[in-house]
Amino acid sequence: MTSAPSSSASRAGSGRSSGRSRRDAHRRARRGFSLLEVVVAISVLALIGSLTFETIASALDTRDVLEEEDQANQSARVALDRLRRDLRLAYLTSNTSAVNTYRTQFIGKNDDPDQLWFTTLSHHRMYRESRECDQTEVTYWTEDDPTMDGAKVLLRREAPRIDQEPEKDGLIAPLAYHLKDVNFRYINPKSNSWLEEWDTTGVDQANLLPRAVQIALVFIVPDPEDEEKTVERPYATTVILHYADTLTASATSNSSSTSSSGSSTDEGP
C-alpha cells in the first residue's frame, strides 16, 4: 500500500522535468544565433559569392576571347574567299592598240600594307536582264581602323566601268577589320620567281598576268592568357589565275626536284 504514492510522485517528477526540458529547448530556439555564428555564416556566404563571381567573370572573359577569335576566323574566311574569286578570274585584253578602247591592267604595289587593283570577270549581276556584264575593275587597299588603334581595315572597291582610275567611282565595302598587315606576292610565269610588286603597264610585266598570287593577312586578336595584351593571327592562301600563262618547263622541273628532295610547296601551277 505504500508503493502507490511513490510511483505517483515519480511520475509527477518526470512530468515536471520533461516539461522543463521542453521549455528550455523552446527558450533556446527563440534566443536566435550568437554573434560568432552570424560572423561565421556571413564569412562563408562571402567566400561562396566571391568564388561564384570569379567563376562567372572567367567564363565571360573566355567567351569574349572565343568570340574575338571566331570573328577573326570569319573575317579572314570572307576576305580570302572574295580575293580568291576576284583573282581567279582576273584577265587582260590583248587589244591594246585599238582606238578608243579601255585598257585592262593588273597592278600590285609593295606598300605597307600592300595595294592591288586589276580587271576581272567576277562581277555578279544582282538583277535579271540588267545591262551589266561580268567585267569589272576591283581595287584592294587599307585604311586606319576606326574601331581599334594601330589596326587597319581592308577595303574593296568595285567599279563596273573599266577606266584605269582605281581611286574613282565604284562601290566601296569593308572586308575585314583589326588587320595588322596585308601582303601580296606574285609569281612570274616567265622567270618562275616570286615578286613583291607587279605592273602590267611597265616593261618587265607588260600585259602579263602573274601565274599565281600569294595572299597573307595578319589579324590582331586578344591574347587568351592576358586580356590586356593582343596577339597576331596570320592567314594565308595561294590563288592560281585561270587566264594567266602557265609556268615554264624549268619551273616544273624545279618543283619536281624540290618535291623529290623532301620539300613541299603550297600549290602547284
C-alpha positions in Angstrom: 0.0 0.0 0.0 3.0 2.4 0.4 4.2 1.9 -3.2 1.3 3.9 -4.9 2.2 7.3 -3.6 5.9 6.9 -4.6 5.1 5.9 -8.1 2.7 8.8 -8.4 5.4 11.1 -7.1 7.9 9.7 -9.6 5.5 10.2 -12.5 4.9 13.8 -11.4 8.6 14.5 -11.1 9.3 13.0 -14.6 6.4 15.1 -16.0 7.8 18.2 -14.5 11.4 17.5 -15.8 10.1 16.8 -19.3 8.1 20.0 -19.3 11.1 21.9 -18.0 13.3 20.5 -20.8 10.7 21.4 -23.5 10.5 24.9 -22.1 14.4 25.2 -22.1 14.5 24.0 -25.7 11.8 26.4 -26.8 13.6 29.2 -25.0 16.9 28.4 -26.7 15.2 28.2 -30.1 13.7 31.7 -29.6 17.0 33.1 -28.5 18.5 33.1 -32.1 22.1 33.0 -33.3 25.0 34.3 -31.4 27.3 37.0 -32.8 30.0 34.4 -33.6 27.6 32.2 -35.5 26.4 35.2 -37.6 30.0 36.2 -38.4 30.9 32.7 -39.5 27.8 32.5 -41.7 28.5 35.8 -43.3 32.1 34.8 -44.0 31.0 31.5 -45.6 28.5 33.3 -47.8 31.0 36.0 -48.8 33.5 33.2 -49.7 30.9 31.4 -51.8 29.9 34.6 -53.5 33.5 35.6 -54.3 34.2 32.2 -55.8 31.0 32.3 -57.8 31.8 35.8 -59.1 35.3 34.8 -60.2 34.0 31.7 -62.0 31.4 33.8 -63.9 33.9 36.5 -64.7 36.4 34.0 -66.0 33.7 32.3 -68.1 32.6 35.7 -69.6 36.2 36.6 -70.4 36.7 33.2 -72.1 33.5 33.8 -74.1 34.7 37.2 -75.2 38.1 35.8 -76.3 36.4 33.0 -78.2 34.1 35.4 -79.9 37.0 37.6 -81.0 38.8 34.5 -82.3 35.7 33.4 -84.2 35.2 36.9 -85.6 38.8 36.9 -86.9 38.3 33.5 -88.4 35.1 34.6 -90.1 36.6 37.8 -91.3 39.6 36.0 -92.8 37.4 33.4 -94.4 35.2 36.1 -96.1 38.1 38.2 -97.2 40.1 35.4 -98.6 37.1 33.9 -100.4 36.4 37.3 -102.0 40.0 37.8 -103.0 40.2 34.3 -104.3 37.2 34.7 -106.5 38.3 38.1 -107.9 41.9 37.0 -108.6 41.0 33.6 -110.1 39.1 35.4 -112.9 41.5 38.3 -113.4 42.1 39.0 -117.1 43.9 41.2 -119.6 42.8 42.1 -123.1 45.2 41.8 -125.9 43.6 44.6 -127.9 45.9 47.3 -126.5 46.4 49.2 -129.8 42.7 49.6 -130.7 41.4 53.2 -130.9 39.1 54.5 -128.2 39.2 51.3 -126.2 39.7 50.7 -122.5 43.0 49.3 -121.2 43.0 46.4 -118.7 45.7 46.2 -116.1 47.0 44.3 -113.1 49.0 46.4 -110.6 50.2 45.4 -107.2 52.2 47.9 -105.1 54.5 46.8 -102.3 53.3 49.3 -99.7 52.8 48.9 -96.0 50.3 47.3 -96.2 50.1 46.4 -99.9 47.7 47.6 -102.5 46.2 45.8 -105.5 43.9 46.7 -108.4 43.1 44.8 -111.6 40.3 43.9 -114.0 38.4 40.7 -113.5 35.3 38.8 -114.8 33.9 38.2 -111.3 31.2 40.8 -111.4 27.9 39.3 -110.0 24.7 40.7 -111.6 22.1 41.3 -108.9 19.1 41.9 -111.3 17.9 39.8 -114.1 18.4 41.1 -117.6 20.2 44.1 -116.3 22.6 45.9 -118.7 25.7 44.7 -117.0 28.5 42.3 -117.9 31.0 40.2 -116.0 33.8 42.6 -116.5 34.7 44.9 -113.6 37.6 46.8 -112.1 38.5 45.9 -108.5 40.7 47.7 -106.0 42.0 46.4 -102.6 43.7 48.8 -100.1 43.7 49.5 -96.4 42.9 52.5 -94.2 43.1 53.1 -90.4 40.6 51.0 -88.5 38.1 53.3 -86.6 37.4 50.5 -84.1 41.0 49.8 -83.0 44.1 52.0 -82.6 47.0 50.9 -84.7 45.0 48.4 -86.8 43.9 48.6 -90.4 40.6 47.8 -92.3 40.7 46.1 -95.7 38.5 47.8 -98.2 37.3 46.6 -101.6 36.1 48.9 -104.4 34.3 47.5 -107.4 33.6 49.7 -110.5 31.5 48.3 -113.4 33.3 50.7 -115.7 37.0 50.0 -116.5 38.6 53.4 -116.6 42.2 52.8 -115.3 41.4 55.0 -112.3 41.3 52.8 -109.3 40.5 55.6 -106.8 37.4 56.9 -108.5 33.8 55.7 -108.7 32.5 52.3 -107.8 31.1 50.8 -104.7 33.4 50.6 -101.6 32.8 48.0 -98.9 34.9 46.9 -95.9 36.1 43.3 -96.0 38.0 42.8 -92.7 38.8 44.8 -89.6 41.6 44.6 -87.0 44.3 43.9 -89.5 48.0 44.3 -88.8 49.3 43.6 -92.3 48.2 42.7 -95.8 50.8 41.3 -98.2 50.6 40.1 -101.8 53.3 38.2 -103.7 53.2 37.3 -107.4 54.9 34.5 -109.4 56.2 35.4 -112.8 55.4 32.7 -115.3 58.5 33.6 -117.4 61.2 33.8 -114.8 59.5 31.4 -112.3 60.3 33.7 -109.4 58.2 35.3 -106.7 58.0 39.1 -106.8 56.8 41.7 -104.3 55.3 44.0 -107.0 53.5 43.7 -110.3 52.8 46.2 -113.0 51.4 45.3 -116.4 51.9 48.9 -117.6 55.7 48.6 -117.2 58.3 46.9 -119.3 59.0 43.7 -117.3 55.4 42.5 -117.0 53.8 44.3 -120.0 50.3 42.9 -120.5 51.3 39.8 -118.5 49.4 38.3 -115.6 51.1 36.5 -112.7 50.6 32.8 -112.7 49.6 32.8 -109.0 49.2 35.3 -106.2 50.0 34.6 -102.6 47.8 36.4 -100.1 48.8 36.9 -96.4 46.5 38.6 -93.9 47.6 39.2 -90.3 44.8 39.9 -87.7 45.1 41.4 -84.3 43.1 39.4 -81.6 43.1 39.5 -77.8 45.6 37.3 -76.0 43.8 34.3 -74.5 46.2 34.4 -71.5 46.2 38.1 -70.9 43.2 40.2 -71.8 45.2 43.4 -71.7 47.5 42.2 -74.5 47.0 41.2 -78.1 48.5 38.6 -80.4 48.8 38.3 -84.2 46.9 35.6 -86.2 48.2 35.1 -89.7 46.1 33.6 -92.5 47.5 32.8 -96.0 46.5 31.2 -99.3 47.7 31.0 -102.8 45.4 31.6 -105.8 46.0 30.3 -109.4 44.9 32.7 -112.1 42.9 30.9 -114.8 43.8 33.3 -117.6 47.5 33.6 -116.9 50.3 31.8 -118.8 51.5 28.6 -117.3 54.9 28.2 -115.8 57.8 27.3 -118.0 59.3 23.8 -118.1 62.2 24.8 -115.9 59.8 25.7 -113.1 58.1 22.3 -113.4 61.4 20.5 -113.2 62.5 22.6 -110.3 59.2 21.8 -108.5 59.6 18.1 -109.2 63.2 18.1 -107.9 62.2 20.1 -104.8 59.3 17.7 -104.1 61.6 14.7 -104.5 64.1 16.2 -102.1 61.5 16.3 -99.4 60.3 19.9 -99.6 56.8 20.9 -100.3 55.0 23.8 -102.0 51.7 25.5 -101.2 50.1 24.9 -104.6 51.4 23.7 -107.9 50.9 25.6 -111.2 
